[in-house]
């Protein structure tokens, strides 16, 4: 059985030239930023919903965002990954 092809946006995001340092840095930056944005959207959704454990989930997501932003800062990827 054949595997289904990944969506086109997924293929474009994986075009990383591993022999080019800046390409890898840019790819990592884009990936982490998209993860942060996704978590921020989840937090906004949780704030609108009165779920019993929403506060715990929001706190967890905020810690994840802080760690991801810390990663970007520690590896000097804040500017888009290019030096």
N, C-alpha and C positions, 0 to 999 in steps of 0.2 A: 504494500500500500504506500502511495506517495504522500509525503508530508505536504500540507498546504503551504503556499508561499506566504511569507510574512507581509503585513501591510507595507505599502510603498514608503510611508514615513519612517518605518522601522529600518528599511533597507538604507535609506539616505543617511540615517543617524549612525550607521555602522561603517561608513566609508572612511575609515581611519588608516592613514599611512603610518604604520608602526615604525618605519625607518625615519620618520620626520617628527622630531621632538615637539615642535609647535603644533602639529596636527593632533598628536596624542593629548597634549595639554588642553587644546581647544575642545576636543571631544569629551574629556573628563569634566571640564568646566560646564559644558552644555548639559551633560548628563546629570550632574549634581544640581545645577540650577533648576532643571526640569523636575527633579525629585523634590526640591524645596518648594517650588510652586505648587506641585500636587499636594504636598502636606499642608500648605497654607490654605488651599481650597477646602481640604478636608476639615480643617479647624473651623473655617467660616461656616461650613455646613453643620458641624456639630454645635456651634454656638446658636444656630437657629432651631435646632431640634432639642427637645427636652428629654434626652435619653438618660437612663439612670446612671450610667458610668461615663457620661460625656466629659466631665471634669478631669477624670483620670486619663482618658484618651487624649484630650487636648493637651494636658501636661506632658504626656509622653511624646506627642507629636512636636511640641515646642522644644523639648530636649533634643529630639532627632534633628530638627531644623538648626538648633544652635551648634550641634556637632558637625553637621554638614557645612555650615557657614565657617566654622572653625577650621575644618579641613581645607576649604578654599583659601582661607587666610594663611594658614600654615604653609601651604604649598604655593603661595603667591599666585593663585588662580582667580583672584577677584576681578581682574580686568578682562576676562574673556579667555584666559589661558595663554595668551601670547606674551612673550617678554619683549 
